[in-house]
Structure formats: C-alpha cells, structure tokens
Amino acid sequence: MKKTKLNQRWVNKLESMNAPSLEQFQQQVSELLLRHRSLLDVLSKLGQAGASVNRAVTKAITDCGCIELNARKQQYSAELDLENAKETLQSHLTGSLCENCNEALKTELGRNLFYMTALCNHLHIELDEVIKDEYDKCSTLGLFNLT
C-alpha cells in the first residue's frame, strides 16, 4: 500500500472517531501533569515510557507469541529502484497482535505520547506543528525521507 493511501486511511479513521484535536490533547496533558513538573522528570519519564513500549512488543513475542520476529540481513540490491526496494525489504514480523497485547501496547504508546506532549508543553512547542512539519517533510521528500 502506498504511503499516501496509508496516511489517508489514518486521517479518515481519526475523523470518523471524533478524536480530540492535538491541541485539546496537549491542553489536557498540561492540566493533568502534576507530579512530574520538572523538565528532567518529564525527560526521564519519556525515556521510561519508550522502554515500556519496547518491552510490550518484546512480551508479545516472547511471552504471548502472537507475533514472531525472524530477523536477518535485508536482501537489498543496488539494481532495484526505491519503489521496488520498498516491496522487497522485510519487516521481519509475522503474525498479528492478540487483543491483550494490542491493548497493552496501545496503553504504553499512549503513555509515551503523554510524556512526549508534556515535553512539548515544557518547551512551548505545539504538538500539531510538530506533526504538520513532519508530515510536510515526508510529503516533500517522499522515499528520500528515509527516516
């Protein structure tokens, strides 16, 4: 599936869910963040939240087994153009998250997003601008973005 179709699918899903705006979410985080008001606290909690995301994925593989990881060297050929290379390269992932692992991972990703947003608040950065700038960069650079 092309990146633009994937992006549009997410936009449609978010619009259909009447999701709160990024600005509303950022305001809510600002109101809820009581214990970790220090920038250093937020940075350490963001790092911890990132590690928890990694742990949730690891547990889905090692404890539950709903997904499997079979990593090996990517078979990339210099003769392939970038579009064909995208189709050739593997994620090394098989299976799909079970309901329990899906919920656990969404919880950890939500916590990660919370602390990332708290960091934005401390540094007076608008979350929607971060996403817009990254979206514009991806749209402009396309496959050359390589992030």
N, C-alpha and C positions, 0 to 999 in steps of 0.2 A: 504494500500500500504506500502511495506517495506521501511525503511529509505534509503537503498541503491538505490532503484528504484527512489525514490523521488529526491535524490541527483543527480543521473544520468540524470533525466529529466531536472533539473535546469542547469546542465552543458551543455546538448545538446541545450537548449534554448539559453543560453548565447553565445555559439559558433555560433549558426545559426544567431544570431542578429549582429554579428561582433561588439560586445560590446567592448568599450575601456578596456584596461587592468587596473587592480587595480593600477599599477604603473603610468599609464597615468592619471588616475583619481586623484591620490594623487598629482601628479605634477601640474595638473590644479588647484586643491584646493589651493596649495601653491602659485600659481600665482594670484589667484583671491582674496585671503584673505587680504583685505586692512584695513578695519575698525576695525576688532577685532584681532589685532596682539598680544595682551596680553593673556597669558595663562588663567588668570582669566576671561577675556571676553569670550574666547572660552569655558571654563567650564560652564559659566552661559548660553551661547547660546545653548550648548549641552543639558543642563537641560531644557531649554525653548523649544527646538525642541522636546525632548522626551514628554513633556507635551502636545505639539501640536499634536503629533501622538495619544496620549490618547484621546484628545479632538475630533479629526477627527473620531475615532472609536465610541466614545460616541454619536456624532452627527448623525452618520449613524444609530444608534439605536434609539435615542430619537427624532431627527428632521425628518429624512427621513423615517426610519422604514424599510429600505431594508434588514437589518439584525436584528435578535432578540436575546436577551440574556435571557436564562432561567436557572439561576444558582441554584444549590442545592448541598447538600453534595454528594461527589462521593461515589458510591457504590463499594467499593473495598473489596475483600475477600482475606484473608490470604491464602486460598487454591489455588488461581489462580497462575499460573506461570507468569513470567513477560510478555511473549508474549501475553497470553490471557488477562492479565490485560490491556495492551495497547488497545486492541479491546473493552474492557468493559468500560473503563473510557471515559467520555464525554467531549466535548469542551464547551458545554452549548450554542453553537451558532447554529442558524438556519437561512436559507436564504443565499443570496449572495449579495455582494456589487453591487449597481447600478453603471452605468457608471460615474455619477457625484461623488459619494462617493469614488469610486475606484481611480479616478483622484486626488481627494483631499487627499486621504491617501497616494498615491504614491508621491505627492508633499511633504507632511510632512515627509515621510520616507526618501526622497531624501535630505531634509534639515538636518535631523538627521544624515544621512550618511556623509553629507558635514562637519558638525561640529565634528563628530567623527574622520573623516580623518584629519581635522585641528588639533585636539588634538594629533593624531599620529605624524603629522608633527612637532609640537612643542616639542614633547618628543623624536623625532628621531626614531620612530617605523615604520617599513614598514607594511602597511596595508595587503599586500599579505602574509606576515609572520604571522600576527595575524590570518588570515583566515586559512592558512595552518595548524598552530598549533592547532586551534580549531577543524578543520576537522580531523586531526590525532588523537586528543584526543577522538572525537566522534567515530571514526572508531575503535580505540583500546578498548575503554570502552563499546561501544555499548549501550545496555539498561542500563548498570550500570552507564552511564554518568549522568542520572537523573538531567539535568540542566533545 
